[in-house]
């Protein structure tokens, strides 16, 4: 019978990679908590229109990448392609705004996009992300960027930071009209995708990685020239704060992001080490989205990072905790072995009771194979063996042995 394989673009994460996954998530969680963010666990399935109305009708995500299906009740639903839209929906639906002040939420989990799979790009991938609702202070932008940088630093991942401002909605609309006119005149020099984007999503043309498109748009009008005084001042403040925090950045006037909801600040953390899919974390402000989706006017901002991309860049996991193997020397000591393993675990020490009957030699072989740092032999006179030095020590009773062991670890 033919074997069933995993679906293209989906992965099993196991062994060393599962450890890296946990390491990335645990590290991020610690930093989120330090910045006083609270966790929100969001559904994987949402009404399709949530993403159409937030991520944007004309974006690649909505046009061609969403997993959409009809459930048994005839609802048109989508597997979430990102977390921001759901966070905004929850913020409105759960009336989080009613508590006053501002809200800092973080999330973690799988996202789904029907993209062409390649290294660092999958159809099911995982993000850690955070959103701040209810503050328009550029201090929030600076703190958010600092927090992401801190997570990356903790993971020893080297990146460069690119920032840009998209201005407010009105300025951007004015700019897009001028840009469309410019692009129409150069239509012949653009790739097929970009030609389609002229009407639908002209900003994305500036983001195209194809050389001929880059060349054709070299002298395109610059968004910065259309932006309101207020937005420019906000951008100046952000730069000032980033300087004060000693965060290096480059201003990339072409950075526009692939989702429609952004206003003012946008940013990306990029690495050159993993090929074409080099953006490891990205985000920005979306001051009009909450209102657009039916909530009260609420400025907001956030970011998300791709866990798989971070995993590709983590080369060292923190030192492993020492493992203790407990071996009942003969079957008569099995019950004593069971109890001993429990007692050691109570001391928060990682312990494996060797679950194998047979000769002492075969049990030792197994202890070696699983990488035990110490072996506890359970018999009348319990013994402790240091597997690194080979030293062995006999104890009067098991409690003395456990005390000695706890002192060593
Ligand atoms: P995004 O740029 O679409 O933004 O995705 C954020 C990150 O998710 C990317 O930088 C990348 O690391 C990872 N990522 C995206 N697609 C894939 C994929 N197919 N395979 C592997 N990793 C991927 C957002 O999702 C926004 N919600 C970010 C945000 C939050 N903006 C404001 N708040």
Boltz pocket constraint, residues with backbone or C-beta under 6 A from the ligand:
constraints:
  - pocket:
      binder: B
      contacts: [[A, 81], [A, 82], [A, 83], [A, 84], [A, 113], [A, 115], [A, 120], [A, 121], [A, 122], [A, 123], [A, 124], [A, 125], [A, 126], [A, 127], [A, 129], [A, 130], [A, 131], [A, 258], [A, 259], [A, 279], [A, 280], [A, 281], [A, 282], [A, 283], [A, 284], [A, 285], [A, 301], [A, 302], [A, 303], [A, 304], [A, 305], [A, 306], [A, 307], [A, 308], [A, 309]]
      max_distance: 6.0
